[in-house]
Amino acid sequence: MSEKINNLDNKTKGLIYILIFGLFLAIMNTFLKLAGPIPIAEKIVYKNVICTIAGFVFLAKTYGFKDKSLYFGNRKNIFGLSMRNICGILGITANLYALQHLILSTASVLQDLSVFFVVIFSFIFLKEKVRLWQVVLICVGFLGALVVINPTSVKFALAPALAAIFGAAMNSGTSVTMRFLGKKAAPSTVVFFSNLVSVIVFTPFMLMDYKVLSLHTTIFLLLAGVCYTVVDFTIVLAYKYAPGREIAIFSYVDVVFSAALGFAVFGTFPKVTAIIGYAIIIAAAILLVLYNFKIKETKKALDTSL
């Protein structure tokens, strides 16, 4: 399989990896939901320990043990790594809470609001300019979220919906910190370090409220960890081989996979109003991604001509 992928051009490789990312993200969330209402800390530790081990093995096999900064960071990148960990810990907690109380596709699409928060946080923390069309598309995206949440419904669940939106904000925080890190930290370092810290932070909480797991629940959590490892590495590989403007749109395929898995596994299917909200969010997100890259290309062309 890997040999066949290596023979393809970079754009096709990037597209394949982004589709694999979307599929395994949906499968991971399905396994986490199948695990049932067990303590969130327990879910995180079981899931992240698999990715921590995989990241460690990858670093050890690739770089050996001479440079400890490849595992635990250095003075140049420790601040960025720490901020990413804080956002990641808050984000994963909120996302898992939302996942336990919302249908799979709704939890997934609300997490995709992160693309709008990236623009907001880039403006606040990286001092990047925000243009009128970006503001308009952000407003449209949140309008779509309002349609998905449907506050007038008798089944309206405020806390899970807010948790999903907060999780999206924290996910965008991890993206912004990755841009801040730039070439200061290797992707494999980020994967290993962030997962290791999550395991260390959540293990005491898991032990304080430990629930003995059945065999099938343990299997679901370990499978979620395997899927999470695939998710973490495929997203890095996708953007390594292809520019974001060419493949970022396809990352939203996780909503389609989530809807299909939600129907097949749980017998749930989003209502018409929710589907309309999905469409609004995804359309606004895609337009925002395209607009952002158009801005970058225009700026690059102007810089080249000077």
GUZA-848144 format. One record per residue (C-alpha): x, y, z. Coordinates in steps of 0.1 Angstrom, whole numbers, plus 2048, in hexadecimal, padded with zeros to 3 digits. Each point is the difference from the previous one (the first is absolute). Example, Ala and Ser with C-alpha at 12.3 -4.5 7.8 and 13.67 -1.06 7.14 Angstrom:
2
87B7D384E
80E8227F9
//
This chain:
306
800800800
81B81980A
8157F87E1
7E28077EA
7FA822811
8258087FD
7FD7FD7DA
7E581A7FE
8058267FB
801815820
7DD8107FB
7F07DD7FD
8137F481F
7F481E813
7DC7FA7F5
8027DB80A
80E808822
7E581B807
7E57E87F7
80F7E5817
80181B81B
7DB8077FC
7F77DC800
8147F681E
7F481F813
7DD7F57FB
8087DC80A
81380C81F
7E281480B
7E97E27FA
8167EA816
80181A81B
7DA8037FF
7FC7DA800
8157FF820
7E3810812
7FD81981C
8207F8812
81581C810
80F8177E7
8237FE810
7FF7DB7FB
7F88037DC
81C8197FA
81B7EB811
7F77E07EE
7FE8127DE
81F816804
8177E680E
7FF7EC7DF
80A8207ED
81B80881A
8107DD7FB
7FD8047DA
810822801
81C7F4816
8087E27EA
8008177E1
818819810
8177E480E
8017EE7DF
8068207EB
817814817
80D7EA81C
80480D823
81D8197FE
7EB81F7FC
7E780281D
7F18207F2
7F07EC7E5
7EB7EF81B
7FA81C81A
8078207ED
81A81B806
80182580B
7F680B7DD
7E07EC7FE
7F57F6823
7E981E803
7EE7F87DF
7FF7DB80A
7F1808822
7E58177F1
7F77E57E7
7FD7E781D
7E9818814
7EA8057E2
8017DA7F8
7F77F5823
7E3819802
7F47F77DD
8017DB804
7ED802821
7E58167F1
7FD7EB7DF
7FC7DF813
7E580F816
7EE80C7E1
8047DF7EF
7EF7EE81D
7E18157FE
7FC80A7DB
7FB7EA7E1
8217F87EE
7FC8177E2
7F581E814
81E7FD818
8177FD7E1
7F281E7ED
80181681F
8247F7805
80680C7DC
7F882380C
825801809
80880F7DE
7EE820809
810802822
8237FD7EF
7F98227EF
7F480F820
81E7F4815
8198097E4
7F2823802
803801826
8217EF806
8138017DF
7F38237F7
7F57F57DD
7E88177EE
7DB7F57FD
7EE80B7E1
7DB8077FC
7F87E07ED
8117EC81B
7EA81081A
7E17F97EA
8097DB7FC
8077FC825
7DE80E808
7F07E97E6
8127E280F
7F3808823
7DE8057F2
8027DD7F2
80A7F4823
7E181080E
7EB7EE7E7
8117DF809
7FC805826
7DB80C7FB
7FA810822
7DA7FF7FA
8007DA7FF
7F27ED81E
81F7EA7FD
81881E802
81E7F8815
813820809
81E7F2813
80B7E77E6
7FB8197E3
81581A812
81A7E6809
8037F67DA
8048257F7
81A80581C
8127E17F4
80180E7DD
80F82080E
81B7ED812
8077EB7E1
8068207ED
81780A81C
8167E17F9
80180A7DB
80B824808
81B7F3817
80C7E97E5
80481E7E9
81281281D
8177E2804
8077FF7DA
8227EF7FC
808801825
7F37DD807
7FC7E17EA
7DD7F37FB
80A7DF811
80C81381E
7DF812803
7EC7E07FD
8157ED81A
80381D819
7DB80B7FF
7F47DD805
8187F881C
7F6820813
7DB7F77FC
8067DD80E
81480E81E
7E581B807
7E27EA7FD
80D7E0811
7FA80E824
7DD80A7F7
7FA7DD7F1
80D7EF820
7EA816816
7E07F57EE
80B7E07F0
7E67EA7F1
8087DB7FA
7FB7FB7DB
7F07E27EE
8147EF7E6
7ED80F7E2
80382380F
8257FC804
8037F47DC
7EB81E7F4
818818812
81F7EF7F3
7F38007DD
7F8825804
82480580A
80C7EE7E0
7E98167EB
80C81F812
8247F77F8
7F67FE7DB
7EE821803
81E81280F
8197F47E7
7EA8017E0
7F7825805
826808803
8087EB7E1
7E38107ED
80D823804
8237F57FA
7F97F37DD
7E681A7F4
7F8825806
7E2806817
7ED8127E4
7FF7E07EC
7F57E781A
7F281381F
7DD7FF7F1
8007DA801
806800826
7DB806805
7F97DD7F2
8007F5825
7DD80E803
7F47E97E4
8117E280F
7F3809823
7DC8027F3
8037DE7EE
8107EF81E
7E6811818
7E47F17EB
8107DE7FB
80C7FB824
7E8814816
7E28037E9
801826803
7FC8187E4
801826801
7DF8137FB
7FB8167E1
807820813
8217F180D
8097F67DC
7FA8247F5
81680C81C
81B7E77F6
7FE80E7DC
80382480C
81E7F9816
8137EB7E7
7F98187E3
80B81E815
81F7EE80C
8097F67DC
7FC8237F4
81480D81D
81C7E87F9
8008097DB
7FF826808
81D7FD819
8167EE7E6
7F681A7E6
80C81B817
8217EE806
8067FA7DB
7F98257F8
81880B81B
81A7E77F3
7FC80E7DD
80482480C
81F7F7814
80F7EF7E1
7FA81D7E9
811819818
//
